[in-house]
Amino acid sequence: MFDLSQKVALVTGAGSGIGKQVCSSLAERGAVVAGADLRGAEHTPDVTDPAAVHEVVARVVAEHGRLDIVVNSAGVARLADAAELGEDDWDLTLDVNLKGTFFVCQAAAPQMIEQGGGRIINLASQAASVALAGHAAYCASKAGVNGLTRVLALERGPFGICVNAVSPTVVLTDLGRKAWDNPAGEAHRAEIPNGRFAEPEEVAAAVCYLASDEAAMVNGSELRVDGGFTIR
């Protein structure tokens, strides 16, 4: 099950963290993976630039002949109390997390339609569904990702394209460990029924499932990898 042989995938945010693990997990299941990131990846587009996004999609198709899987993992988090959050931080967060996801989905769809289908997996967050102090822009951007995912699932489903979202809790990437290795992290972890944060491999496993043929009837869904945090 979950064999991705002969599939071609494009992963944004591939240079580190969840995106890097997603690349490894897709490749382990047989996919040809093109990583995109401003740093530390094969392709270096700015996802907020639609021309750059279309160019990298065209390059992947030119090199590999098709595009079966797109994973939107590029993201940023600029955190501050809403009263103190600056316009630049708001704009950057929404631009990368939401507008960038939209541009990649928009650029990938024509190729997927032409070849008869594909899979798009967008990284949302538990912050899409619950309020987190200091996360005004981040929560707004990830809620937007879920809304975008549902609309694209509706519009692209008739063409054989399944569009879904994965919403993790805190993930123990290098950045996640640094950000949450403190009393606030301990308090947050205690709120999770499973009693721990997620590992990158667990989030990547959810992505691989949604990318597989076994998930062909999963469309417009949000798969939460949050240990039950959002059920309260």
SERO-4910 file (N, C-alpha, C, O; in steps of 0.05 Angstrom, whole numbers):
BEGIN
 pado doro    nc1    nc2    nc3   cac1   cac2   cac3    cc1    cc2    cc3    oc1    oc2    oc3
  Met    A     17    -24      0      0      0      0     17     25      0     41     25      8
  Phe    A      5     47     -9     18     73    -10     43     74    -27     62     88    -21
  Asp    A     43     58    -48     66     58    -67     63     82    -85     43     87    -97
  Leu    A     85     97    -86     85    122   -103    104    120   -126    113    140   -137
  Ser    A    111     95   -134    129     91   -157    117    104   -182     93    103   -186
  Gln    A    134    115   -198    127    129   -223    112    155   -219    103    168   -238
  Lys    A    110    164   -194     97    190   -189    119    212   -187    141    207   -177
  Val    A    112    236   -196    130    259   -194    118    279   -174     94    286   -177
  Ala    A    134    287   -155    124    305   -134    140    331   -133    164    331   -138
  Leu    A    126    352   -127    139    378   -121    132    386    -93    108    387    -86
  Val    A    152    391    -76    148    398    -48    160    426    -43    184    430    -48
  Thr    A    144    445    -34    155    471    -26    163    470      3    153    453     18
  Gly    A    180    488     11    190    488     38    207    464     43    208    453     66
  Ala    A    221    454     22    235    428     23    262    430     36    274    409     41
  Gly    A    272    453     43    299    456     53    303    448     82    325    444     90
  Ser    A    281    446     97    284    441    125    257    431    136    237    432    123
  Gly    A    258    422    161    233    416    176    215    396    163    224    375    153
  Ile    A    189    402    164    169    383    154    173    378    124    172    355    116
  Gly    A    178    399    109    182    396     80    204    377     73    202    361     55
  Lys    A    227    379     87    249    362     82    242    333     88    250    315     73
  Gln    A    228    328    110    220    301    117    199    290     97    200    266     90
  Val    A    181    307     87    162    299     67    177    289     42    169    269     30
  Cys    A    197    304     34    213    296     10    224    268     14    222    251     -3
  Ser    A    236    263     37    248    237     43    227    215     43    232    193     32
  Ser    A    204    220     56    184    199     58    171    193     31    165    170     25
  Leu    A    167    213     14    156    208    -13    176    192    -29    168    173    -43
  Ala    A    202    199    -27    222    185    -42    224    156    -33    229    138    -49
  Glu    A    222    151     -7    223    124      4    201    106     -8    204     82    -10
  Arg    A    179    119    -16    156    104    -27    157    104    -57    138     95    -70
  Gly    A    179    113    -69    184    110    -97    179    134   -114    184    133   -139
  Ala    A    171    156   -103    166    180   -119    192    194   -127    212    192   -113
  Val    A    191    207   -150    212    225   -159    205    252   -147    183    263   -152
  Val    A    222    263   -131    216    287   -115    233    311   -123    257    309   -124
  Ala    A    219    333   -130    233    358   -135    227    376   -111    204    382   -105
  Gly    A    248    385    -98    245    402    -74    248    431    -82    266    439    -98
  Ala    A    231    448    -70    232    477    -75    234    492    -49    218    487    -31
  Asp    A    253    510    -47    256    526    -23    274    550    -30    290    548    -48
  Leu    A    272    571    -15    290    593    -20    319    586    -13    338    598    -24
  Arg    A    322    566      4    349    557     13    349    527     15    329    515     23
  Gly    A    371    515      7    376    486     13    358    467     -3    352    446      7
  Ala    A    350    474    -27    334    456    -43    342    458    -73    357    476    -81
  Glu    A    332    439    -88    338    438   -117    329    462   -132    343    474   -148
  His    A    304    471   -126    293    495   -139    289    516   -118    283    511    -95
  Thr    A    293    542   -126    292    564   -106    272    586   -113    280    609   -115
  Pro    A    247    579   -118    228    600   -124    218    614    -99    218    603    -78
  Asp    A    211    639   -102    196    654    -82    166    647    -87    155    656   -107
  Val    A    153    633    -68    126    624    -73    106    647    -74     84    644    -83
  Thr    A    115    671    -65     97    694    -67     99    708    -94     84    727    -99
  Asp    A    115    698   -112    119    709   -139    106    689   -159    118    668   -164
  Pro    A     83    695   -170     70    676   -187     86    668   -212     85    645   -221
  Ala    A    102    687   -223    118    680   -246    139    660   -239    144    641   -254
  Ala    A    152    663   -216    172    644   -207    160    616   -201    172    596   -207
  Val    A    136    616   -190    122    591   -185    115    576   -211    120    552   -213
  His    A    104    591   -230     98    578   -256    123    568   -269    123    547   -282
  Glu    A    145    582   -266    170    573   -279    180    547   -267    189    529   -281
  Val    A    179    544   -240    189    520   -228    171    496   -234    181    474   -238
  Val    A    145    501   -236    127    479   -244    133    470   -273    134    447   -279
  Ala    A    138    490   -290    144    483   -318    171    468   -320    173    450   -336
  Arg    A    190    475   -303    216    461   -303    213    432   -294    225    414   -306
  Val    A    197    428   -273    192    400   -264    179    384   -285    187    361   -290
  Val    A    159    395   -298    145    380   -320    164    375   -343    164    353   -355
  Ala    A    181    395   -350    200    391   -372    220    369   -366    228    354   -383
  Glu    A    229    368   -341    249    348   -333    237    320   -330    251    300   -335
  His    A    212    318   -320    202    292   -313    177    284   -329    168    261   -326
  Gly    A    166    302   -345    144    295   -362    116    296   -350     96    294   -364
  Arg    A    114    300   -324     88    301   -311     91    312   -283    113    318   -273
  Leu    A     69    317   -269     69    326   -242     44    314   -228     21    321   -233
  Asp    A     49    295   -210     28    280   -198     21    289   -170     -3    287   -161
  Ile    A     40    300   -155     36    307   -127     48    334   -122     71    340   -130
  Val    A     33    351   -109     44    377    -99     39    379    -70     17    374    -60
  Val    A     60    385    -55     57    389    -26     66    418    -19     89    425    -24
  Asn    A     47    433     -9     53    461     -1     61    462     28     44    463     46
  Ser    A     87    462     33     98    462     60    112    488     67    120    492     90
  Ala    A    116    505     48    130    531     54    113    547     73     89    550     69
  Gly    A    125    558     93    110    574    112    128    590    131    151    583    135
  Val    A    116    610    142    130    627    162    111    632    185     87    630    182
  Ala    A    122    640    208    106    647    231    118    672    245    139    670    257
  Arg    A    105    694    242    113    719    256     93    723    279     69    729    274
  Leu    A    102    720    304     84    719    327     86    744    344    108    754    349
  Ala    A     63    753    352     61    776    370     32    780    378     14    771    364
  Asp    A     28    792    400      1    800    408    -12    816    385      2    832    373
  Ala    A    -38    812    381    -51    826    358    -48    856    360    -48    869    339
  Ala    A    -47    867    384    -44    896    387    -17    906    378    -14    930    373
  Glu    A      2    888    378     30    896    371     40    885    345     62    892    336
  Leu    A     24    869    332     33    857    307     35    878    285     16    892    279
  Gly    A     59    879    272     63    899    251     52    891    224     48    867    219
  Glu    A     47    911    208     36    905    181     55    888    165     46    870    150
  Asp    A     81    892    167    100    877    151     99    847    159    100    830    142
  Asp    A     97    842    185     95    814    195     69    801    186     69    778    178
  Trp    A     47    816    187     21    806    178     23    799    148     15    777    140
  Asp    A     33    818    133     34    814    104     52    790     96     45    774     79
  Leu    A     75    788    109     93    766    102     80    739    109     82    720     93
  Thr    A     67    737    132     55    712    140     33    704    121     31    681    112
  Leu    A     15    723    114     -7    717     95      4    712     67     -6    694     53
  Asp    A     25    726     59     35    723     32     47    695     28     42    682      8
  Val    A     64    687     47     77    661     44     58    638     48     55    620     32
  Asn    A     43    639     71     27    616     79      2    612     62     -5    590     56
  Leu    A    -10    634     55    -36    632     40    -33    638     11    -40    622     -6
  Lys    A    -23    662      5    -20    669    -24     -1    651    -38     -6    643    -61
  Gly    A     22    643    -25     40    625    -37     28    598    -43     33    586    -64
  Thr    A     12    588    -24     -1    562    -28    -20    564    -52    -21    546    -69
  Phe    A    -35    586    -54    -53    590    -77    -38    591   -103    -47    578   -122
  Phe    A    -16    605   -105     -2    607   -130      9    580   -139      7    573   -163
  Val    A     19    564   -120     29    537   -128      6    520   -137      8    506   -158
  Cys    A    -16    520   -123    -40    504   -132    -49    513   -160    -56    497   -177
  Gln    A    -50    539   -164    -59    550   -189    -41    542   -212    -50    535   -234
  Ala    A    -14    542   -207      5    535   -228      5    506   -234      9    498   -257
  Ala    A      0    489   -214      1    460   -218    -24    449   -232    -22    428   -246
  Ala    A    -46    461   -228    -72    449   -237    -73    444   -267    -82    422   -274
  Pro    A    -64    462   -285    -67    456   -313    -53    430   -322    -64    415   -337
  Gln    A    -29    425   -311    -15    401   -318    -29    376   -307    -31    356   -321
  Met    A    -40    378   -283    -54    355   -272    -80    350   -287    -87    327   -291
  Ile    A    -93    371   -296   -117    368   -312   -110    354   -338   -124    336   -347
  Glu    A    -89    363   -351    -81    352   -377    -74    323   -375    -81    307   -393
  Gln    A    -62    314   -353    -54    286   -351    -75    269   -338    -72    244   -336
  Gly    A    -97    281   -329   -120    265   -319   -122    262   -289   -137    246   -279
  Gly    A   -107    278   -274   -110    277   -245    -84    283   -230    -63    288   -242
  Gly    A    -87    284   -204    -64    289   -187    -73    293   -158    -96    290   -151
  Arg    A    -53    299   -141    -58    303   -113    -45    329   -104    -21    334   -110
  Ile    A    -60    346    -89    -49    370    -77    -53    368    -47    -76    364    -38
  Ile    A    -32    370    -32    -34    369     -3    -22    395      9      1    402      4
  Asn    A    -39    409     23    -32    435     35    -27    432     65    -43    420     79
  Leu    A     -5    443     74      1    442    103    -14    465    116     -7    489    113
  Ala    A    -34    458    132    -48    478    148    -36    476    177    -12    475    180
  Ser    A    -53    474    197    -43    473    224    -67    471    243    -89    477    236
  Gln    A    -61    461    268    -82    463    288    -91    492    292   -113    497    301
  Ala    A    -73    511    285    -80    539    288   -101    548    269   -111    571    271
  Ala    A   -108    531    250   -131    537    232   -157    535    245   -177    546    236
  Ser    A   -158    520    268   -184    513    280   -187    524    309   -209    525    319
  Val    A   -165    532    322   -166    541    349   -150    567    352   -133    573    335
  Ala    A   -157    582    373   -143    607    378   -117    601    394   -118    587    414
  Leu    A    -95    613    385    -70    611    399    -60    639    404    -57    655    385
  Ala    A    -54    645    429    -45    672    435    -19    679    420     -1    663    418
  Gly    A    -19    703    409      5    712    394      5    703    365     24    709    351
  His    A    -15    689    356    -15    676    330    -36    688    311    -46    674    294
  Ala    A    -43    714    314    -65    725    298    -60    721    268    -78    711    254
  Ala    A    -37    729    258    -32    726    229    -30    696    221    -40    688    200
  Tyr    A    -16    681    238    -12    652    231    -39    638    231    -45    623    212
  Cys    A    -56    642    251    -82    629    252    -99    638    228   -112    621    215
  Ala    A    -98    663    221   -114    673    198   -104    660    172   -120    652    155
  Ser    A    -78    658    169    -67    646    145    -74    617    142    -80    607    120
  Lys    A    -72    602    164    -78    573    162   -107    567    160   -115    548    147
  Ala    A   -124    584    172   -153    581    167   -159    586    138   -176    573    126
  Gly    A   -145    605    126   -148    611     98   -140    587     81   -152    581     60
  Val    A   -118    573     89   -109    550     74   -131    529     73   -136    516     53
  Asn    A   -144    525     96   -166    505     96   -189    513     79   -201    496     65
  Gly    A   -196    539     79   -218    548     61   -210    545     32   -227    536     16
  Leu    A   -186    552     25   -176    549     -2   -176    520    -10   -184    513    -33
  Thr    A   -168    502      8   -167    473      2   -195    463     -6   -198    448    -25
  Arg    A   -215    471      9   -242    462      4   -253    472    -23   -265    456    -38
  Val    A   -247    497    -29   -257    507    -55   -242    493    -79   -255    486    -98
  Leu    A   -216    489    -76   -201    476    -98   -210    447   -100   -211    436   -123
  Ala    A   -217    434    -78   -227    406    -80   -253    405    -95   -257    387   -111
  Leu    A   -270    425    -91   -295    426   -106   -291    432   -135   -304    419   -152
  Glu    A   -273    450   -141   -269    458   -169   -252    438   -185   -257    435   -209
  Arg    A   -233    425   -172   -215    408   -186   -222    378   -184   -211    362   -200
  Gly    A   -240    371   -166   -248    343   -163   -258    331   -189   -250    308   -195
  Pro    A   -274    345   -205   -283    333   -230   -261    326   -250   -266    311   -269
  Phe    A   -237    336   -246   -215    331   -263   -196    309   -252   -174    305   -262
  Gly    A   -205    296   -231   -188    275   -219   -167    285   -200   -148    270   -193
  Ile    A   -169    310   -191   -150    322   -173   -162    323   -145   -182    335   -141
  Cys    A   -149    310   -126   -157    311    -98   -140    331    -84   -116    331    -85
  Val    A   -154    349    -70   -140    371    -55   -147    368    -25   -171    370    -18
  Asn    A   -127    364     -9   -132    360     20   -112    376     36    -92    386     25
  Ala    A   -116    378     62    -98    392     80    -90    374    103   -105    356    111
  Val    A    -66    378    113    -56    365    137    -51    386    158    -38    406    153
  Ser    A    -62    382    182    -60    402    204    -46    390    228    -59    376    244
  Pro    A    -21    395    231     -6    384    254     -9    402    279    -16    426    277
  Thr    A     -3    390    301      3    405    325     32    415    323     44    415    301
  Val    A     45    423    345     73    429    345     88    405    335     84    382    344
  Val    A    107    409    317    123    387    305    152    391    314    162    413    313
  Leu    A    164    369    322    191    370    334    212    371    313    230    353    312
  Thr    A    211    390    295    233    397    278    254    412    295    249    418    318
  Asp    A    276    419    282    296    435    297    284    461    307    289    469    329
  Leu    A    269    474    289    257    499    296    236    496    317    234    512    336
  Gly    A    220    474    315    199    469    334    210    464    362    199    473    382
  Arg    A    232    449    363    244    443    389    254    469    403    250    473    427
  Lys    A    266    486    387    277    511    398    254    529    408    256    542    428
  Ala    A    233    530    392    211    548    398    194    540    422    183    556    437
  Trp    A    193    513    427    175    503    448    189    489    471    176    477    488
  Asp    A    215    491    472    230    479    494    231    499    517    252    511    523
  Asn    A    208    504    530    206    524    550    180    519    566    165    501    559
  Pro    A    175    534    587    150    529    603    125    531    586    106    516    591
  Ala    A    124    549    567    100    551    550     96    525    534     73    516    531
  Gly    A    118    513    525    116    488    511    107    465    529     91    449    520
  Glu    A    117    465    553    108    444    572     78    447    578     64    427    579
  Ala    A     69    471    581     40    475    586     23    467    562      2    455    565
  His    A     33    474    538     18    466    514     17    436    510     -4    425    503
  Arg    A     40    423    514     41    394    512     21    380    531     10    360    524
  Ala    A     18    392    554      0    380    574    -29    382    565    -46    367    575
  Glu    A    -35    400    546    -63    403    536    -70    383    515    -93    380    507
  Ile    A    -50    368    505    -54    349    483    -61    321    496    -45    311    511
  Pro    A    -84    310    489    -91    284    501    -70    263    498    -66    247    517
  Asn    A    -55    262    476    -34    242    473     -9    248    489      9    231    491
  Gly    A     -8    272    500     14    279    519     41    285    506     61    285    520
  Arg    A     41    291    480     67    297    467     62    313    442     39    315    433
  Phe    A     84    323    431     82    336    405     87    316    383     94    293    388
  Ala    A     84    324    358     87    306    335    115    305    325    130    325    327
  Glu    A    123    282    314    148    279    300    145    286    270    123    281    260
  Pro    A    165    296    257    163    302    228    154    278    212    139    281    193
  Glu    A    163    254    219    156    230    204    126    224    205    115    213    186
  Glu    A    113    232    227     85    227    230     69    245    211     49    237    200
  Val    A     77    270    209     64    288    190     69    279    162     50    280    145
  Ala    A     93    271    155    100    262    129     84    237    121     76    234     98
  Ala    A     79    220    141     63    196    135     35    203    127     23    190    109
  Ala    A     23    223    139     -3    232    132     -3    243    103    -22    239     88
  Val    A     18    258     96     20    269     69     22    246     49      9    246     28
  Cys    A     38    226     55     42    203     37     16    188     33     10    180     10
  Tyr    A      0    185     54    -26    173     50    -44    189     31    -55    177     12
  Leu    A    -46    215     35    -63    231     18    -52    232    -11    -68    238    -29
  Ala    A    -26    228    -14    -15    228    -41    -19    201    -56    -15    200    -80
  Ser    A    -28    181    -42    -29    154    -53    -55    148    -67    -75    163    -64
  Asp    A    -55    126    -82    -80    117    -95   -101    109    -75   -125    110    -80
  Glu    A    -92     99    -52   -111     90    -31   -129    113    -21   -150    108    -10
  Ala    A   -120    138    -25   -136    161    -16   -152    174    -39   -158    198    -38
  Ala    A   -158    159    -59   -171    170    -83   -199    181    -78   -208    198    -93
  Met    A   -212    173    -56   -238    184    -49   -237    204    -26   -257    211    -15
  Val    A   -213    212    -19   -210    233      2   -205    259    -12   -184    263    -24
  Asn    A   -224    277    -11   -222    303    -25   -235    325     -9   -257    322      0
  Gly    A   -220    347     -5   -231    369     11   -230    365     40   -244    378     55
  Ser    A   -213    346     50   -212    339     78   -188    353     92   -169    361     79
  Glu    A   -190    355    118   -168    364    134   -161    341    153   -177    333    170
  Leu    A   -137    331    150   -127    309    166   -111    321    189    -89    331    185
  Arg    A   -121    319    213   -108    331    236    -88    311    249    -96    289    256
  Val    A    -64    320    252    -43    304    265    -35    319    290    -13    330    292
  Asp    A    -54    319    309    -51    337    332    -54    323    359    -56    337    380
  Gly    A    -54    297    360    -57    283    385    -83    288    400    -85    282    423
  Gly    A   -102    299    385   -128    305    398   -131    332    409   -151    338    422
  Phe    A   -112    350    405   -113    377    417   -138    392    409   -150    405    426
  Thr    A   -147    390    384   -169    407    375   -196    394    380   -217    406    372
  Ile    A   -198    371    394   -224    359    399   -238    371    423   -262    367    428
  Arg    A   -223    387    439   -235    398    463   -256    419    457   -268    430    475
***
